[in-house]
Amino acid sequence: MIIVYAPAGGEREEYDARTLRVSEAAIVSRTTDMTWGAVRDGIARDDLEAMRAVVWVLKKRSHPSLRYAEFDPGVEEMYARFDRDEITSWVESAVAAVEAAPTATPEDLASALSGMPAAALDREHAETLIRRAVEEYAEGKEAPAGQQDSPDASPSTTSSGPEPSTSDVSPTSSTSPLETSTA
């Protein structure tokens, strides 16, 4: 998650909470009286105190004397946005969830992802990924019955299920659990 600080009459600034050092995260936790997990979750929910503390600590890197009480942005001046990797992960997860539902339609996928562009730092990137995912899913739905499962069909991101593993040791990427973001 990227915290956007857009002060009235000032320049927009972006802060990535994942760049915090452990010592800085501890300062954020002590300042907010929240665990780091609660701070991280708070950022995703636009919790003003969580975002304020993270931005304050990151601003202290270039302004070491900045006190917490001195950094008091307006309630409309900070908000969180998903970065490109997080948007990609969300789209991939939505595609997998829709593919698992036998009656799902491309419209269901588009509907499930309709709010993502507004939550993205790079709206154009999100719209492009979603458009491609819906188009690929629609193409997969239109394929003649059995074509997707034929042994000669090339694997794609819209296949109806995971391909068999070629290793007894490691799972395939399509059967491995999706890692959650630490932002």
Secondary structure, 3 states (H helix, E strand, C coil): CEEEECCCCCCCEEEEHHHCCHHHHHHHHHHHCCCHHHHHHHHHCCCHHHHHHHHHHHHHCCCCCCCHHHCCCCCCCEEEEECHHHHHHHHHHHHHHHHHCCCCCHHHHHHHCCCHHHHECCHHHHHHHHHHHHHHHHHHHHCCCCCCCCCCCCCCCCCCCCCCCCCCCCCCCCCCCCCCCCC
